[in-house]
Amino acid sequence: MTTLTYRGGGKPFTSGASRFDLVNYAHRLVLAWTRWRTAREIEAMPFDIRKDIGWPSTDDSKHRTM
């Protein structure tokens, strides 16, 4: 078993349940990055294409009728 400490302080990192937490965090980070990148790619598309695929525009509040 390997034990690592960060700069000699804090709790030691041991392989086990803590590793699962780290993998889960990394997975959530990758998903957030993918969502951010996809949103940027869609926002870079022309307005007409975004409208055709149903992407909400930033100025929807101007066009709503009540």
Biopython code that builds the backbone (N, CA, C, O; Angstrom):
import numpy as np
from Bio.PDB.StructureBuilder import StructureBuilder

atoms = [
    (1, "MET", "N", (0.847, -1.167, 0.000)),
    (1, "MET", "CA", (0.000, 0.000, 0.000)),
    (1, "MET", "C", (0.894, 1.233, 0.000)),
    (1, "MET", "O", (1.909, 1.284, 0.694)),
    (2, "THR", "N", (0.494, 2.227, -0.795)),
    (2, "THR", "CA", (1.270, 3.451, -0.894)),
    (2, "THR", "C", (0.566, 4.563, -0.135)),
    (2, "THR", "O", (-0.648, 4.733, -0.244)),
    (3, "THR", "N", (1.339, 5.315, 0.632)),
    (3, "THR", "CA", (0.808, 6.461, 1.351)),
    (3, "THR", "C", (1.559, 7.701, 0.902)),
    (3, "THR", "O", (2.788, 7.751, 0.962)),
    (4, "LEU", "N", (0.814, 8.703, 0.450)),
    (4, "LEU", "CA", (1.401, 9.958, 0.016)),
    (4, "LEU", "C", (0.849, 11.086, 0.870)),
    (4, "LEU", "O", (-0.327, 11.077, 1.233)),
    (5, "THR", "N", (1.684, 12.045, 1.188)),
    (5, "THR", "CA", (1.213, 13.232, 1.895)),
    (5, "THR", "C", (1.556, 14.453, 1.068)),
    (5, "THR", "O", (2.531, 14.449, 0.316)),
    (6, "TYR", "N", (0.759, 15.491, 1.205)),
    (6, "TYR", "CA", (0.983, 16.717, 0.474)),
    (6, "TYR", "C", (1.775, 17.663, 1.355)),
    (6, "TYR", "O", (1.258, 18.175, 2.348)),
    (7, "ARG", "N", (3.023, 17.897, 0.997)),
    (7, "ARG", "CA", (3.923, 18.806, 1.695)),
    (7, "ARG", "C", (4.008, 18.521, 3.192)),
    (7, "ARG", "O", (4.183, 19.434, 3.999)),
    (8, "GLY", "N", (3.884, 17.262, 3.547)),
    (8, "GLY", "CA", (4.078, 16.872, 4.926)),
    (8, "GLY", "C", (2.942, 17.246, 5.851)),
    (8, "GLY", "O", (3.084, 17.080, 7.062)),
    (9, "GLY", "N", (1.831, 17.740, 5.355)),
    (9, "GLY", "CA", (0.724, 18.122, 6.222)),
    (9, "GLY", "C", (-0.572, 17.532, 5.731)),
    (9, "GLY", "O", (-0.651, 16.994, 4.627)),
    (10, "GLY", "N", (-1.575, 17.636, 6.553)),
    (10, "GLY", "CA", (-2.882, 17.143, 6.158)),
    (10, "GLY", "C", (-2.989, 15.641, 6.293)),
    (10, "GLY", "O", (-2.113, 14.986, 6.859)),
    (11, "LYS", "N", (-4.056, 15.115, 5.774)),
    (11, "LYS", "CA", (-4.289, 13.678, 5.857)),
    (11, "LYS", "C", (-3.517, 12.962, 4.763)),
    (11, "LYS", "O", (-3.418, 13.477, 3.649)),
    (12, "PRO", "N", (-2.977, 11.808, 5.045)),
    (12, "PRO", "CA", (-2.279, 11.048, 4.002)),
    (12, "PRO", "C", (-3.277, 10.483, 2.998)),
    (12, "PRO", "O", (-4.404, 10.138, 3.350)),
    (13, "PHE", "N", (-2.847, 10.396, 1.752)),
    (13, "PHE", "CA", (-3.660, 9.822, 0.689)),
    (13, "PHE", "C", (-3.306, 8.349, 0.584)),
    (13, "PHE", "O", (-2.167, 7.995, 0.280)),
    (14, "THR", "N", (-4.276, 7.505, 0.834)),
    (14, "THR", "CA", (-4.049, 6.065, 0.736)),
    (14, "THR", "C", (-4.925, 5.506, -0.366)),
    (14, "THR", "O", (-6.019, 6.011, -0.618)),
    (15, "SER", "N", (-4.450, 4.479, -1.012)),
    (15, "SER", "CA", (-5.264, 3.852, -2.044)),
    (15, "SER", "C", (-6.377, 3.081, -1.360)),
    (15, "SER", "O", (-6.136, 2.348, -0.401)),
    (16, "GLY", "N", (-7.573, 3.243, -1.844)),
    (16, "GLY", "CA", (-8.738, 2.613, -1.237)),
    (16, "GLY", "C", (-9.968, 3.417, -1.577)),
    (16, "GLY", "O", (-10.196, 3.751, -2.740)),
    (17, "ALA", "N", (-10.767, 3.733, -0.566)),
    (17, "ALA", "CA", (-11.991, 4.499, -0.770)),
    (17, "ALA", "C", (-11.672, 5.910, -1.258)),
    (17, "ALA", "O", (-12.451, 6.483, -2.020)),
    (18, "SER", "N", (-10.562, 6.472, -0.841)),
    (18, "SER", "CA", (-10.194, 7.820, -1.265)),
    (18, "SER", "C", (-9.908, 7.856, -2.759)),
    (18, "SER", "O", (-10.152, 8.868, -3.414)),
    (19, "ARG", "N", (-9.402, 6.777, -3.290)),
    (19, "ARG", "CA", (-9.126, 6.714, -4.724)),
    (19, "ARG", "C", (-10.417, 6.823, -5.511)),
    (19, "ARG", "O", (-10.456, 7.482, -6.550)),
    (20, "PHE", "N", (-11.476, 6.183, -5.027)),
    (20, "PHE", "CA", (-12.780, 6.271, -5.686)),
    (20, "PHE", "C", (-13.270, 7.716, -5.708)),
    (20, "PHE", "O", (-13.805, 8.172, -6.718)),
    (21, "ASP", "N", (-13.093, 8.436, -4.610)),
    (21, "ASP", "CA", (-13.490, 9.838, -4.560)),
    (21, "ASP", "C", (-12.720, 10.655, -5.591)),
    (21, "ASP", "O", (-13.294, 11.524, -6.247)),
    (22, "LEU", "N", (-11.450, 10.388, -5.735)),
    (22, "LEU", "CA", (-10.626, 11.112, -6.690)),
    (22, "LEU", "C", (-11.052, 10.804, -8.127)),
    (22, "LEU", "O", (-11.121, 11.708, -8.960)),
    (23, "VAL", "N", (-11.332, 9.561, -8.414)),
    (23, "VAL", "CA", (-11.788, 9.170, -9.752)),
    (23, "VAL", "C", (-13.152, 9.796, -10.044)),
    (23, "VAL", "O", (-13.396, 10.270, -11.153)),
    (24, "ASN", "N", (-14.035, 9.796, -9.051)),
    (24, "ASN", "CA", (-15.350, 10.400, -9.224)),
    (24, "ASN", "C", (-15.221, 11.899, -9.498)),
    (24, "ASN", "O", (-15.915, 12.427, -10.366)),
    (25, "TYR", "N", (-14.355, 12.579, -8.780)),
    (25, "TYR", "CA", (-14.124, 14.004, -8.989)),
    (25, "TYR", "C", (-13.564, 14.260, -10.387)),
    (25, "TYR", "O", (-14.005, 15.181, -11.074)),
    (26, "ALA", "N", (-12.606, 13.456, -10.805)),
    (26, "ALA", "CA", (-12.022, 13.620, -12.139)),
    (26, "ALA", "C", (-13.078, 13.397, -13.221)),
    (26, "ALA", "O", (-13.103, 14.109, -14.225)),
    (27, "HIS", "N", (-13.941, 12.417, -13.018)),
    (27, "HIS", "CA", (-15.006, 12.147, -13.986)),
    (27, "HIS", "C", (-15.970, 13.330, -14.085)),
    (27, "HIS", "O", (-16.361, 13.719, -15.185)),
    (28, "ARG", "N", (-16.355, 13.902, -12.944)),
    (28, "ARG", "CA", (-17.240, 15.067, -12.960)),
    (28, "ARG", "C", (-16.566, 16.259, -13.613)),
    (28, "ARG", "O", (-17.226, 17.051, -14.285)),
    (29, "LEU", "N", (-15.277, 16.397, -13.426)),
    (29, "LEU", "CA", (-14.528, 17.483, -14.050)),
    (29, "LEU", "C", (-14.521, 17.343, -15.574)),
    (29, "LEU", "O", (-14.698, 18.327, -16.292)),
    (30, "VAL", "N", (-14.317, 16.128, -16.057)),
    (30, "VAL", "CA", (-14.328, 15.872, -17.499)),
    (30, "VAL", "C", (-15.716, 16.154, -18.077)),
    (30, "VAL", "O", (-15.823, 16.747, -19.150)),
    (31, "LEU", "N", (-16.775, 15.740, -17.385)),
    (31, "LEU", "CA", (-18.131, 16.004, -17.868)),
    (31, "LEU", "C", (-18.425, 17.500, -17.924)),
    (31, "LEU", "O", (-19.035, 17.976, -18.882)),
    (32, "ALA", "N", (-18.000, 18.237, -16.918)),
    (32, "ALA", "CA", (-18.219, 19.690, -16.913)),
    (32, "ALA", "C", (-17.462, 20.349, -18.055)),
    (32, "ALA", "O", (-17.985, 21.246, -18.716)),
    (33, "TRP", "N", (-16.234, 19.908, -18.286)),
    (33, "TRP", "CA", (-15.432, 20.461, -19.380)),
    (33, "TRP", "C", (-16.098, 20.174, -20.726)),
    (33, "TRP", "O", (-16.131, 21.038, -21.602)),
    (34, "THR", "N", (-16.624, 18.969, -20.889)),
    (34, "THR", "CA", (-17.282, 18.592, -22.141)),
    (34, "THR", "C", (-18.540, 19.434, -22.367)),
    (34, "THR", "O", (-18.782, 19.900, -23.481)),
    (35, "ARG", "N", (-19.348, 19.633, -21.307)),
    (35, "ARG", "CA", (-20.537, 20.474, -21.437)),
    (35, "ARG", "C", (-20.161, 21.903, -21.813)),
    (35, "ARG", "O", (-20.807, 22.510, -22.667)),
    (36, "TRP", "N", (-19.130, 22.437, -21.187)),
    (36, "TRP", "CA", (-18.686, 23.800, -21.466)),
    (36, "TRP", "C", (-18.219, 23.928, -22.915)),
    (36, "TRP", "O", (-18.565, 24.887, -23.605)),
    (37, "ARG", "N", (-17.434, 22.959, -23.365)),
    (37, "ARG", "CA", (-16.917, 22.990, -24.732)),
    (37, "ARG", "C", (-18.051, 22.868, -25.751)),
    (37, "ARG", "O", (-18.048, 23.562, -26.768)),
    (38, "THR", "N", (-19.019, 21.991, -25.483)),
    (38, "THR", "CA", (-20.157, 21.821, -26.386)),
    (38, "THR", "C", (-20.993, 23.094, -26.451)),
    (38, "THR", "O", (-21.426, 23.502, -27.529)),
    (39, "ALA", "N", (-21.216, 23.715, -25.308)),
    (39, "ALA", "CA", (-21.983, 24.961, -25.298)),
    (39, "ALA", "C", (-21.271, 26.046, -26.092)),
    (39, "ALA", "O", (-21.913, 26.816, -26.807)),
    (40, "ARG", "N", (-19.969, 26.113, -25.974)),
    (40, "ARG", "CA", (-19.212, 27.114, -26.742)),
    (40, "ARG", "C", (-19.293, 26.842, -28.235)),
    (40, "ARG", "O", (-19.411, 27.778, -29.026)),
    (41, "GLU", "N", (-19.233, 25.574, -28.634)),
    (41, "GLU", "CA", (-19.341, 25.237, -30.053)),
    (41, "GLU", "C", (-20.715, 25.596, -30.593)),
    (41, "GLU", "O", (-20.827, 26.101, -31.710)),
    (42, "ILE", "N", (-21.758, 25.344, -29.817)),
    (42, "ILE", "CA", (-23.107, 25.677, -30.265)),
    (42, "ILE", "C", (-23.284, 27.187, -30.331)),
    (42, "ILE", "O", (-23.892, 27.692, -31.274)),
    (43, "GLU", "N", (-22.766, 27.914, -29.353)),
    (43, "GLU", "CA", (-22.877, 29.369, -29.359)),
    (43, "GLU", "C", (-22.119, 29.985, -30.538)),
    (43, "GLU", "O", (-22.436, 31.096, -30.963)),
    (44, "ALA", "N", (-21.129, 29.279, -31.063)),
    (44, "ALA", "CA", (-20.372, 29.792, -32.205)),
    (44, "ALA", "C", (-21.111, 29.593, -33.525)),
    (44, "ALA", "O", (-20.732, 30.172, -34.543)),
    (45, "MET", "N", (-22.160, 28.778, -33.510)),
    (45, "MET", "CA", (-22.939, 28.550, -34.730)),
    (45, "MET", "C", (-23.768, 29.788, -35.055)),
    (45, "MET", "O", (-24.058, 30.592, -34.170)),
    (46, "PRO", "N", (-24.149, 29.945, -36.323)),
    (46, "PRO", "CA", (-25.036, 31.051, -36.691)),
    (46, "PRO", "C", (-26.390, 30.931, -35.977)),
    (46, "PRO", "O", (-26.828, 29.835, -35.627)),
    (47, "PHE", "N", (-27.035, 32.071, -35.771)),
    (47, "PHE", "CA", (-28.305, 32.099, -35.040)),
    (47, "PHE", "C", (-29.357, 31.194, -35.671)),
    (47, "PHE", "O", (-30.093, 30.516, -34.953)),
    (48, "ASP", "N", (-29.441, 31.172, -36.984)),
    (48, "ASP", "CA", (-30.459, 30.366, -37.662)),
    (48, "ASP", "C", (-30.306, 28.878, -37.371)),
    (48, "ASP", "O", (-31.299, 28.178, -37.173)),
    (49, "ILE", "N", (-29.079, 28.397, -37.344)),
    (49, "ILE", "CA", (-28.846, 26.976, -37.052)),
    (49, "ILE", "C", (-29.197, 26.684, -35.598)),
    (49, "ILE", "O", (-29.828, 25.669, -35.306)),
    (50, "ARG", "N", (-28.792, 27.570, -34.682)),
    (50, "ARG", "CA", (-29.127, 27.366, -33.267)),
    (50, "ARG", "C", (-30.641, 27.352, -33.077)),
    (50, "ARG", "O", (-31.155, 26.564, -32.283)),
    (51, "LYS", "N", (-31.354, 28.210, -33.793)),
    (51, "LYS", "CA", (-32.809, 28.254, -33.699)),
    (51, "LYS", "C", (-33.405, 26.951, -34.219)),
    (51, "LYS", "O", (-34.352, 26.425, -33.635)),
    (52, "ASP", "N", (-32.856, 26.428, -35.315)),
    (52, "ASP", "CA", (-33.379, 25.190, -35.912)),
    (52, "ASP", "C", (-33.205, 23.982, -34.996)),
    (52, "ASP", "O", (-34.051, 23.088, -34.996)),
    (53, "ILE", "N", (-32.129, 23.939, -34.220)),
    (53, "ILE", "CA", (-31.920, 22.788, -33.337)),
    (53, "ILE", "C", (-32.559, 22.997, -31.968)),
    (53, "ILE", "O", (-32.524, 22.103, -31.122)),
    (54, "GLY", "N", (-33.144, 24.179, -31.747)),
    (54, "GLY", "CA", (-33.860, 24.412, -30.500)),
    (54, "GLY", "C", (-33.010, 24.948, -29.374)),
    (54, "GLY", "O", (-33.422, 24.893, -28.215)),
    (55, "TRP", "N", (-31.839, 25.463, -29.679)),
    (55, "TRP", "CA", (-30.973, 26.030, -28.642)),
    (55, "TRP", "C", (-31.574, 27.352, -28.181)),
    (55, "TRP", "O", (-31.881, 28.202, -29.016)),
    (56, "PRO", "N", (-31.752, 27.552, -26.867)),
    (56, "PRO", "CA", (-32.359, 28.802, -26.413)),
    (56, "PRO", "C", (-31.443, 29.993, -26.684)),
    (56, "PRO", "O", (-30.235, 29.927, -26.458)),
    (57, "SER", "N", (-32.030, 31.067, -27.164)),
    (57, "SER", "CA", (-31.229, 32.255, -27.430)),
    (57, "SER", "C", (-31.111, 33.076, -26.148)),
    (57, "SER", "O", (-31.902, 32.910, -25.219)),
    (58, "THR", "N", (-30.137, 33.944, -26.109)),
    (58, "THR", "CA", (-29.929, 34.760, -24.915)),
    (58, "THR", "C", (-30.954, 35.870, -24.815)),
    (58, "THR", "O", (-31.124, 36.457, -23.746)),
    (59, "ASP", "N", (-31.639, 36.171, -25.906)),
    (59, "ASP", "CA", (-32.623, 37.250, -25.891)),
    (59, "ASP", "C", (-34.059, 36.726, -25.957)),
    (59, "ASP", "O", (-34.935, 37.410, -26.486)),
    (60, "ASP", "N", (-34.315, 35.524, -25.430)),
    (60, "ASP", "CA", (-35.656, 34.960, -25.438)),
    (60, "ASP", "C", (-36.643, 35.818, -24.658)),
    (60, "ASP", "O", (-37.820, 35.866, -25.016)),
    (61, "SER", "N", (-36.205, 36.492, -23.612)),
    (61, "SER", "CA", (-37.126, 37.280, -22.799)),
    (61, "SER", "C", (-37.725, 38.431, -23.602)),
    (61, "SER", "O", (-38.819, 38.890, -23.271)),
    (62, "LYS", "N", (-37.050, 38.914, -24.643)),
    (62, "LYS", "CA", (-37.571, 39.986, -25.467)),
    (62, "LYS", "C", (-38.732, 39.518, -26.335)),
    (62, "LYS", "O", (-39.631, 40.298, -26.648)),
    (63, "HIS", "N", (-38.711, 38.244, -26.723)),
    (63, "HIS", "CA", (-39.675, 37.731, -27.683)),
    (63, "HIS", "C", (-40.841, 36.982, -27.037)),
    (63, "HIS", "O", (-41.733, 36.511, -27.743)),
    (64, "ARG", "N", (-40.848, 36.868, -25.736)),
    (64, "ARG", "CA", (-41.937, 36.139, -25.071)),
    (64, "ARG", "C", (-43.183, 37.007, -25.020)),
    (64, "ARG", "O", (-43.108, 38.218, -24.810)),
    (65, "THR", "N", (-44.320, 36.374, -25.215)),
    (65, "THR", "CA", (-45.602, 37.061, -25.102)),
    (65, "THR", "C", (-46.366, 36.451, -23.955)),
    (65, "THR", "O", (-46.303, 35.241, -23.737)),
    (66, "MET", "N", (-47.079, 37.264, -23.227)),
    (66, "MET", "CA", (-47.837, 36.751, -22.081)),
    (66, "MET", "C", (-49.290, 37.049, -22.233)),
    (66, "MET", "O", (-50.087, 36.693, -21.365)),
]
sb = StructureBuilder()
sb.init_structure("model")
sb.init_model(0)
sb.init_chain("A")
sb.init_seg("    ")
for serial, (resi, resn, name, xyz) in enumerate(atoms, 1):
    if name == "N":
        sb.init_residue(resn, " ", resi, " ")
    sb.init_atom(name, np.array(xyz, "f"), 0.0, 1.0, " ", f" {name:<3s}", serial, name[0])
structure = sb.get_structure()
